[in-house]
Amino acid sequence: MGFLYAIGFAVALILALIMTPLVKKFAFKIGAIDKPNHRKVHTRIMPRLGGLAIYVAFVGAFLAVSPFIPDGLLRPRDVNMINALLVGGTIIIILGALDDRFELSAKVKLLGQLAAACVVVFGFDVKIDLVNIPFGDAMQPIGQWIAIPITILWIVGVTNAINLIDGLDGLAAGVSGIAIATIVVMASIMGFQPVILLSTLLLGGIAGFLVFNFHPAKIFMGDSGSLFLGFSLATLSMLGFKQVTIVSFVTPLLIIGVPLSDTFFAIVRRWVNKRPIFAPDKGHLHHRLRDLGFSHRRTVLIIWGVAAVFGVLAIIQSAVVQSSAANWITFAVICMLMFFLQIGAEITGIVDKTRRPLINFFAKIRARRPKVDTQSRGKS
């Protein structure tokens, strides 16, 4: 299987390298372009639709390796999961491609995402039916009435979270790639072969596309890419670990910690400033880092680094969930993350440039510390 994964990754990588220049020409031909404006960083017209190259590389690689998958490896529910990802992903890529060309309204895009999520839930009966309650007794089943809306909300939420961070060359693709790589490692530890296969193929497509998307980018992934990667991440992070006997509810949140935290701070920022929640602005993490003086490339690398930290924490979390101290480790991870997220938000000004309650609190404590008279200390 390791050889099959390597071949699948290579096929997806090569297909992405071949398809991306072709998609670039196609995007210019049909007018799927991104023009500069006051909210955007780029200063010249750029082709969008890059997500189509990732999608073709992913599906093409899957079709190439599927005849070589050993008999008995995929159970009926695994096949169901794969079909859910392929069919739902196809709906999403069509929606994103139409938006790249015609710039659909937010309501139309939301309806399309809901349709794809409903296909996964109702068409293939894939949903979150187990939940881990901290300090509770392992996994607890949940009723259909709550499993269905939770699953749909998860898929739509993560899909949009990736879309929101797609603001710099290579940012969304890199963060998604790191999240997918995290899933590969975790699925390998757990021995969940279908998720390893799908994630490896998707990672190959992302890697090939990044050759053309990293700064200075030659093509943007557009909504076709960000929505497809978000949908794929939502599905894989949900499906890959729900069949494990004990898994922490924190783990899938850590896998996509960067886009989720950026989305959370965006909602808080707009609420504090009394602006519509869905109104676009220039307050996202990548905007704030650029405002602090970091270059385009360094900003992307910093956020990639943060995403990698989240990924390592997710792997550690998944490795200790079966230990007796799992609940306390989860609690410690949550507290640590909340502390550093708050500090990071205050330093970058991602919510408000003037409000720094935690930093001011530590500054006051430091100011109250008694100062040592070094001169008198030296005489004594």
N, C-alpha and C positions, 0 to 999 in steps of 0.2 A: 504493500500500500504506500510505503514511503516513496518508492520509485514512481508510482502512479501520481502521487501528489506533485512530485518534482516535474514530471512531464506535463501535468495539467497547468502548473504555474508557468512553465516555459512557453506553452502554447498560448496561454492568455496574454503573456508579456509580448510575444511576437505579434499576435493579432492586434494588440493595442498600438504597438509601434507602427504597424502597417495601416491601421484604420484611422488613426488620429490625423495624419496629413490629408487623407481623403475626406474625412469629415470636415476639416478646416476649409477645403475648397468648396465642399457642398454647402457649408454654412454661408459663405460669401455669395454663392450662386443664388440661394433662396432668400437672402436678406436676414438671416439669423445672426444679427450683429449686436454688439453692445457699444453704445455711444457714450463718450465721457459726459459727466455732469458734475454738479457741486458736491454730490454725495460719494462719487467714485474716485478711486485713486488713479486709475489709468488715464492717460492723456491722448490716446488715439483710438480709432475704431478697432474693435477686436471681434473675431468670430466667436460665437457661442456654440452650443450643441455638442460640446466635447463629451458629455455624458453618454452620447450615442456610441462613441468608440469604446468606452468602458463596458457598456451593455453588450455590444456585439462580441467583444473579446471574452466576456464572461460566459455568455450563452454558447458561443462557438467552441470554447475550450471544454465546456460541459458536454456538448454533443460529441466532441472528439474523444473524450476519455470514457464516456458512459458505456460503450461496448466492452470495455476492458475491466469494468467493475466486477469483482468476483461475485458469483451467485451466493445468495444468502446474506451478503453484507448489509443490504438495505431491507429493512422490515417494511411492512405496509405503511406504518405511520411515518417512516422516514421518507418513503416515496411521496406520501401526502404532503409532507413538509417541503420537499424540494419543488413539487408542483405549485404549492402555494406561493413560494418565493418567485418562481419563474412567471406565473400568471400575474400575480400582483405587481411584480417588477415591470412586466410588459405594460400594464396599465399606467404605471407611474412614469415610465420612460416616454410613452406617447404624450401624456399630460405635460411633462417637462419640455419635450420637443416643441409642442404647440406653443407653450409659453415663451420659449426662446425665440420663436418666430413672430408670434402675434401679441406677446405680452398680455396674457390673460389676467382677469381681475382676481383679487385675493379670494373672493367667494367661489369662483369657478374652480380655482386650484384646490381650495379646501374640500369642495364637493368631490373632486377627482380623487383626492387622498382618502376621503371617507369611503369612496367606492372601492378602492384597492384594499383598504383595511377590512371592509365587509366581505370581500371576496375571500380573504384569508380566513376570516372567522366563520362565515356561514357557508362558503363554498367548499372549504377544505377542513372545517371543524378544528382549526388550529387556534388555541387561545390559552391564556394564563389560567390554569385551573388549580394550581397549587401556590401557596404563599407561605413564607417563613416569617413567623412573628418573633421578634427579638425576645429572648428569655422565655420562649414558649417551648412546646414539645415538637421539635422537628417541623416537617411540612404539614400544613393544614389545607384540606380541600375547601374551595369556596364555591358558592352557588353560581348557577348560570346567570342569574340576574345581575351579578356584580362582575363575573369573569368577562362577559362580553364587552361591557363599556370600558372596563380597565384595559383590555387588550386593544380595543380601537383607539382609546386615548393614548396608549403607549406608542402605537405605530404612527399615528398622526403627529404626536408631540416630538418624537425623535426625528421623524422625517423633516419637520420644519426646523428643528434645532440645527441640523447640518446645513440647511439652506441659509440660516441666519449668519453663520460664520463664514460663508463663502464671499469674502471681501478682499482677499489678497491673493496674489499668484501662488498656487500650490497649497494654500492654507487648508481648505476643506478636504482636498484629496489627501493631503498628508495626515491630517487628524483622523480621517476615516481609515486610512491605511494602518495607522498605529492601533486604532481600535480593533480593526480586523485581525491584525497580527496578535493582539492580546487574546482575542477569541480563539485563534489557532492554538496558541500555547495552552490555554485553559482546556480546550476540547481535547488536546493531545494528552494532557494529564488525566482527564476523565475517560479517555478512550472513546469519544463520541465521533465515529468515523464520518458520518454524513456532514456534520458541521465543519470538520477539518477539510473535507473535500471542497465544499462550497466556498469556504473562507479563503482557501488557498487559490482557487481560481479567481475570485474577486480581487485578491491581493495582487495577483499577476497583472490583471487589467489596470489596476490603479497605478502600479509601478511603471508600466509602459506609458500610461497617459502623463505621469508626472515628468517624464523626459521633456515633454512639450509644454507643460503647465507651470513648472517651477520658474521663479523670477530670473530673467524677464520672460514672461509667458508668451507663447505663440498662439495659444487658443485658450478660451475659458471653458470650464465644464458646463456652465449655465445651469438653469434649473433642472434640465434633463439629468445632469450629473449629480447635483447636490440632493435632489429629491430621490433619485434612484439609490444613491449611497446611503442616505438617511433611512429609506425604507428597508434596504438590505440589512443595515445595522440593527434596526429595530426588530426585524424578524429573527435574525441570527442570535442576537443577544437574548431574546425571549425564548426561542426554541432550543438553543443549544444546551441549556442547563436546567430546563424545567423537569427533565426526567431523572435528574440526579436525586437521590434520596434526601440529602440535606444540602441546601444551598442558601446562602444569605441573601436577603432582599437587597442588600447594598451592592452586591457584585455587579449586576447589569448597569447600575447607576454609575459605578466607577469606570466602567468600560467607555462610556460616552460622557465622562465628567466634564470635559471642556465645553462641548456644545450645549449641554444641559445647564451648566452654571452660567454661561454667557446669556442663554435665553432667560434664565431666572432673573439675572441682574437687569436685563433689558426690560422685563415686565415691571420690576420694582422701580427702575429709573423713570419709565414713562408714567407710572402711577404717582410717584413723588412729584414729578413735574406737571402732573395733570394733563397728560397727553394721551391720545388713544393708544391702546396696547399694541395694535397692529400698525401704528404709524412708523415708517422707517426713520432712522436717525443716524448720526455719526458718533454714537457713544459706545459701540461695541468694543470688546477687548482689543482687537487689532487697531481700531481707530485711536484708542487711548494710548497704546504703546507707541504709535506713530507720533502722536502729539507730544509724548515725552522725549522725543528725539531719536528713537531707534529707526534704523533704516528699514526699508521694505523687507529685505531678505532676513535681517536679524529679527525683526518682529515675528516673521513666520517661524523661524527656528526656535525662538523663545516659546511660542505657543505649542510647537511640536514637543518641546521639552516638557512642558506642563502636561500635555496629553500622555507622554511616556510615563511620567510619574503616576498619573491616574491608572495607567495600564499595569504598572508594577504593583500598585496597591491592590488592584483587582485580582491579580494572580496570587499575591500573598493571601488575600482574603479567601479566595477559593481553595487555597492549600490548607487553611486552618479551620475551615467550617466544620469539620468532623471532630475537632478536638474538644475537650471539655471546657476550654476557655474561649470557645468561638464567640459566644455572646459578648464577653468582656472585650475581646479584641475588636469586634464590630463596633461596640460602643466607643472604644478609644479611637478607632479610625474616623468615626463620624465626628467626634469632638475635635480631633486634630484638623480635619478637613474644614469644618466650620470656622475654626480659628484662622487658618491660613487663607481661606477664601475671603473672610472679612478684612484681614490685613491687606490682601492683594487688591480688593475692591477699593479700599481707602487710598492706597498708594497710587493706583492708576486713575482713580476718580471715575470709575465705570458707572457708579450710581449718581454721585454728586461730588463735584470737585472741591466743595468747601466743607462738607461734613466728614469729620474723621474722629468719631467718638472713641474708638479703641486706641488709636495712636495717641490722641490727646490724653487719654486716661493713663497710658504708660509714661507719657511725658510729664504729667503731674506727679506721678509716683517718683520719677527720677529727680524732679526738681525738689521734692521734699526730703530727699536723702541728705543727711548731714555732711557738709563738706569738710574734708580733712585739711587742717592748716599745715601744709608741708614745711613751711619755714620753722614754726615752733617745734614741729616734730623732729626736724634736723638738729636744732639746738639741744633738745633734750637727749 
